[in-house]
Each structure stands twice: as C-alpha cells, then as structure tokens.
Amino acid sequence: MSKPPKAAEQQSKSEQNKRIEALVAIADVVLAYQDNAKPSLGEVARITSRASGLLRIKGDERMAIENAATLEIARARSLLLS
C-alpha cells in the first residue's frame, strides 16, 4: 500500500532539510578552511554547487536545495542587504 500524499510530502521535506543542513555544514567547513569570513554570494553558490555534486543530489530538487542552502549561509553571514 502506498503512503498518503501528505506523509510522502513530509518525508520529502524532511529529506530536503537534511540535505540543506549537509550543504551548509560542508560550506562552513570549506569557508573556515579558506579563512573566508565574508565570502561573496558567488563563492557561496559555487561551494554549495560542488557540495551538492559530492552528495549526489540530482534532478529537479538540486537547484531548490542549493538555493536554500546558499540563502541560509548568506543570512548567517550577513551577506544580504536588508
């Protein structure tokens, strides 16, 4: 028997959140290694793109996950204008 749509959607969101957290953690390690406290958005996007490849995130969700991770990092490092 298949799962109800809501349960599948919640599992998908949970899986996406785990992937976003993983990308953020990888980016934090890379930026710490580079000793880069204030990277550009382009640098953050490049790092998250490479990290999503390492995690083998494919398909339609890849861009959404990369964008969410990039925004989370940008907010945490005050890279966005208010």
JOZI-V341198 format. One record per residue. RES is the residue in one small letter. SS is DSSP state (hx for helix, st for strand, lp for the rest). PHI is phi in degrees with one decimal (NA if undefined). Layout:
# JOZI-V341198
RES|SS|PHI + RES|SS|PHI
This chain:
# JOZI-V341198
m|lp|NA + s|lp|-81.4 + k|lp|-73.3 + p|lp|-63.5 + p|hx|-55.0 + k|hx|-65.9 + a|hx|-64.8 + a|hx|-65.2 + e|hx|-66.2 + q|hx|-65.8 + q|hx|-64.6 + s|hx|-63.7 + k|hx|-63.6 + s|hx|-62.7 + e|hx|-65.2 + q|hx|-62.6 + n|hx|-62.3 + k|hx|-63.6 + r|hx|-67.5 + i|hx|-63.2 + e|hx|-60.9 + a|hx|-65.1 + l|hx|-63.3 + v|hx|-63.3 + a|hx|-63.7 + i|hx|-63.0 + a|hx|-63.0 + d|hx|-61.8 + v|hx|-64.9 + v|hx|-63.1 + l|hx|-67.0 + a|hx|-65.9 + y|hx|-62.9 + q|hx|-77.2 + d|lp|56.0 + n|lp|-114.6 + a|lp|-75.9 + k|lp|-131.0 + p|lp|-75.4 + s|lp|-82.0 + l|hx|-62.0 + g|hx|-64.0 + e|hx|-64.3 + v|hx|-64.0 + a|hx|-63.6 + r|hx|-62.9 + i|hx|-65.0 + t|hx|-66.8 + s|hx|-65.4 + r|hx|-66.7 + a|hx|-66.2 + s|hx|-66.6 + g|hx|-67.5 + l|hx|-63.8 + l|lp|-83.0 + r|lp|57.6 + i|lp|-83.3 + k|lp|-125.3 + g|lp|79.8 + d|lp|-65.4 + e|hx|-76.2 + r|hx|-58.8 + m|hx|-64.8 + a|hx|-63.5 + i|hx|-68.8 + e|hx|-60.5 + n|hx|-63.8 + a|hx|-63.9 + a|hx|-65.9 + t|hx|-61.3 + l|hx|-64.7 + e|hx|-62.7 + i|hx|-66.8 + a|hx|-61.5 + r|hx|-65.1 + a|hx|-64.6 + r|lp|-103.2 + s|lp|55.2 + l|lp|-94.1 + l|lp|-97.6 + l|lp|-78.7 + s|lp|-79.0
